[in-house]
């Protein structure tokens, strides 16, 4: 039913069918409540446009819509959809009987992390995975980026898997096929402090981390925080 709502909503957004045609299709073919059908079409249209919507849909549906928008419309589409969700959460919190949409906020945060991971210039250690490169080779874009051997990355992930070593987040578990085999790889000793070619040990020198934890590790300069230091910060936050 939710998949059908997405397909019909996308057709309405693209101008292939009218709003009433999209709603009638869901009612006739999936026995969806007319009010619910109208809400789903409206919410998806707002997500596509990046505008606030006022009606709630369940969290599974919101997550499904965001995932499909990313699949079909990429970074730009996902950015608009996340803006719409953010505006909805802010609107809902101001209602007299509103409140915090905690679960929806978590979904927003997780998809925002995925979006932000596409722009990795803020993390000098991370570059596109398929670049023809050598360990320690240095070039300038807007920051100095130390390139690395993709084979070392692959061996690290074959051994340690695609789960963040700091917070245990796994993209595939949350996003399904969209997040399959996605993760950042962090140099325990940053290449920027070595400044020369060296032989990387994929087991001892590299660790898989999610983009959020990767960014936090590099908040400390020039040496990043250790994995254990960041783990302790998270644990301390949870216990406080």
Phi, psi and omega per residue, in radians:
X1 nan -0.769 -3.137
X2 -1.178 -0.673 3.101
X3 -1.097 -0.717 3.118
X4 -1.148 -0.677 3.112
X5 -1.100 -0.679 3.112
X6 -1.130 -0.792 -3.113
X7 -1.096 -0.805 -3.132
X8 -1.189 -0.678 3.108
X9 -1.123 -0.651 3.119
X10 -1.194 -0.638 3.092
X11 -1.141 -0.692 3.094
X12 -1.134 -0.766 -3.136
X13 -1.057 -0.680 -3.100
X14 -1.445 -0.088 3.100
X15 1.531 0.147 -3.124
X16 -1.257 -0.605 3.140
X17 -2.388 2.885 3.104
X18 -1.470 2.903 3.103
X19 -1.041 -0.783 -3.118
X20 -1.127 -0.619 3.111
X21 -1.150 -0.685 3.124
X22 -1.137 -0.761 -3.129
X23 -1.158 -0.799 -3.129
X24 -1.065 -0.648 3.140
X25 -1.075 -0.769 -3.122
X26 -1.186 -0.617 3.127
X27 -1.211 -0.825 -3.037
X28 -1.278 -0.682 -3.019
X29 -1.681 -0.403 -3.095
X30 -2.187 0.121 3.111
X31 0.937 0.560 3.121
X32 -1.276 2.471 3.060
X33 -0.996 2.339 -3.094
X34 -0.958 -0.708 3.130
X35 -1.149 -0.767 3.130
X36 -1.106 -0.741 3.133
X37 -1.042 -0.741 3.123
X38 -1.113 -0.731 -3.131
X39 -1.120 -0.742 -3.109
X40 -1.124 -0.728 3.124
X41 -1.142 -0.711 -3.139
X42 -1.140 -0.804 -3.107
X43 -1.087 -0.801 -3.136
X44 -1.097 -0.709 3.123
X45 -1.068 -0.711 3.109
X46 -1.162 -0.708 3.092
X47 -1.056 -0.750 -3.135
X48 -1.093 -0.618 -3.088
X49 -1.580 -0.256 -3.110
X50 1.374 0.471 -3.111
X51 -1.955 2.759 -3.099
X52 -1.149 2.449 2.981
X53 -2.055 2.671 -3.018
X54 -1.823 -0.403 -3.082
X55 -1.606 2.457 3.077
X56 -1.414 2.548 2.856
X57 -2.138 2.841 -3.078
X58 -1.198 2.781 -3.013
X59 -1.138 -0.599 3.081
X60 -1.047 -0.766 -3.129
X61 -1.149 -0.730 3.119
X62 -1.072 -0.758 3.123
X63 -1.114 -0.733 3.130
X64 -1.107 -0.793 3.132
X65 -1.047 -0.780 -3.130
X66 -1.097 -0.741 -3.135
X67 -1.104 -0.770 -3.119
X68 -1.219 -0.651 3.092
X69 -1.076 -0.728 3.094
X70 -1.103 -0.766 3.128
X71 -1.038 -0.748 -3.007
X72 -1.567 -0.504 -3.006
X73 -2.194 -0.002 3.011
X74 1.179 -2.719 -3.044
X75 -1.006 -0.824 -3.086
X76 -1.116 -0.765 3.133
X77 -1.127 -0.742 3.123
X78 -1.121 -0.677 3.127
X79 -1.042 -0.775 3.119
X80 -1.110 -0.767 -3.113
X81 -1.100 -0.707 3.128
X82 -1.160 -0.617 3.063
X83 -1.087 -0.688 3.129
X84 -1.152 -0.749 3.136
X85 -1.130 -0.749 3.131
X86 -1.057 -0.778 3.134
X87 -1.132 -0.627 3.114
X88 -1.137 -0.773 3.135
X89 -1.073 -0.755 3.133
X90 -1.138 -0.706 3.110
X91 -1.112 -0.800 -3.073
X92 -1.134 -0.639 -3.119
X93 -1.139 -0.414 -3.102
X94 -1.573 -0.119 3.141
X95 -1.228 2.608 3.140
X96 -0.948 -0.698 3.105
X97 -1.920 0.448 -3.135
X98 -1.409 -2.630 -3.115
X99 2.813 -2.973 3.135
X100 -1.541 2.158 3.070
X101 -1.497 1.384 -2.973
X102 -1.063 -0.842 -3.093
X103 -1.150 -0.714 3.116
X104 -1.174 -0.637 3.085
X105 -1.084 -0.668 3.105
X106 -1.120 -0.723 3.101
X107 -1.101 -0.774 3.104
X108 -1.022 -0.790 -3.122
X109 -1.104 -0.740 -3.102
X110 -1.172 -0.733 3.120
X111 -1.260 -0.535 3.062
X112 -1.128 -0.657 3.089
X113 -1.087 -0.716 3.094
X114 -1.095 -0.776 3.138
X115 -1.081 -0.791 -3.102
X116 -1.157 -0.491 -3.122
X117 -1.201 -0.296 3.109
X118 -1.286 -0.382 3.124
X119 -1.937 1.613 -2.953
X120 -1.760 0.239 -3.096
X121 -1.162 -0.379 3.124
X122 -1.327 -0.173 3.116
X123 -2.068 1.602 -3.015
X124 -0.988 -0.383 -3.105
X125 -1.330 -0.292 -2.989
X126 -1.893 2.244 3.125
X127 -2.361 2.950 3.138
X128 -0.927 2.484 -2.978
X129 -1.242 -0.457 -2.986
X130 -1.809 0.315 -3.130
X131 -1.253 2.480 3.076
X132 -1.366 1.777 -2.905
X133 -2.475 2.963 3.072
X134 -2.258 2.603 3.101
X135 -1.052 2.289 3.054
X136 1.489 -0.198 3.114
X137 -1.133 2.427 -2.966
X138 -2.151 2.351 3.050
X139 -2.500 2.838 -3.069
X140 -1.977 2.255 2.967
X141 -1.957 -1.544 2.924
X142 -2.033 -0.258 3.010
X143 -2.367 2.862 3.046
X144 -1.341 2.211 3.141
X145 -1.993 2.203 3.108
X146 -1.648 2.065 -3.026
X147 -1.461 2.783 -3.093
X148 -2.469 2.775 -3.084
X149 -1.312 2.098 -3.141
X150 -1.048 -0.488 3.140
X151 -1.115 -0.625 3.120
X152 -1.149 -0.726 3.104
X153 -1.058 -0.830 -3.117
X154 -1.052 -0.741 -3.128
X155 -1.155 -0.670 3.083
X156 -1.023 -0.826 -3.063
X157 -1.296 -0.539 3.060
X158 -1.089 -0.580 -3.101
X159 -1.511 -0.732 -2.990
X160 -1.855 -0.095 3.074
X161 1.277 -3.091 -2.994
X162 -1.810 0.615 3.116
X163 -1.933 2.393 -3.128
X164 -1.070 2.216 -3.114
X165 -1.268 -0.261 3.134
X166 -1.598 -1.011 -3.003
X167 -1.889 -0.038 3.117
X168 1.252 0.183 3.113
X169 -1.197 2.370 3.103
X170 -2.218 2.081 -3.043
X171 -1.083 -0.698 -3.084
X172 -1.121 -0.693 -3.141
X173 -1.073 -0.682 -3.085
X174 -1.510 -0.789 -2.990
X175 -1.749 -0.120 -3.082
X176 1.249 -2.520 -3.071
X177 -1.002 -0.537 3.125
X178 -1.006 -0.652 -3.082
X179 -1.753 0.168 -3.089
X180 -1.086 2.241 3.095
X181 1.005 0.598 3.051
X182 -1.907 2.272 3.074
X183 -3.027 2.717 2.961
X184 -1.541 2.730 3.024
X185 -2.068 2.221 -3.055
X186 -1.881 2.332 3.021
X187 -1.411 2.092 3.134
X188 -1.013 -0.772 3.001
X189 -1.868 1.947 -3.012
X190 -1.088 2.429 3.119
X191 -1.058 -0.475 -3.112
X192 -1.146 -0.364 3.115
X193 -1.621 -0.121 3.128
X194 -1.691 -0.856 3.028
X195 1.211 0.348 3.112
X196 -2.713 2.878 3.113
X197 -1.123 2.461 3.044
X198 -2.695 2.826 -3.117
X199 -1.554 2.068 -3.102
X200 -1.447 2.365 2.978
X201 -1.674 1.870 -3.048
X202 -1.041 -0.413 -3.089
X203 -1.464 -0.795 -3.067
X204 -1.632 -0.428 -3.053
X205 -1.663 -0.379 -3.016
X206 -2.098 2.499 3.084
X207 -2.457 2.482 3.080
X208 -1.379 2.302 3.100
X209 -2.472 2.641 3.075
X210 -1.291 2.803 -3.122
X211 -0.998 -0.656 3.135
X212 -1.114 -0.879 3.141
X213 -1.143 -0.605 3.117
X214 -1.065 -0.779 3.122
X215 -1.102 -0.710 -3.121
X216 -1.195 -0.638 3.089
X217 -1.016 -0.658 -3.071
X218 -1.569 0.133 3.037
X219 -1.218 -0.355 3.095
X220 -1.694 2.243 -3.092
X221 -2.154 2.629 -0.134
X222 -1.380 -0.434 3.097
X223 -1.483 2.273 3.124
X224 -1.269 2.917 2.988
X225 -1.095 2.667 3.044
X226 -1.411 2.845 3.096
X227 -1.013 -0.763 -3.111
X228 -1.151 -0.654 3.118
X229 -1.079 -0.777 -3.126
X230 -1.219 -0.632 3.071
X231 -1.036 -0.740 -3.136
X232 -1.133 -0.651 3.104
X233 -1.087 -0.755 -3.135
X234 -1.138 -0.781 3.137
X235 -1.090 -0.735 3.129
X236 -1.077 -0.701 3.134
X237 -1.133 -0.708 -3.135
X238 -1.172 -0.583 -3.087
X239 -1.441 -0.309 -3.065
X240 -1.369 nan nan
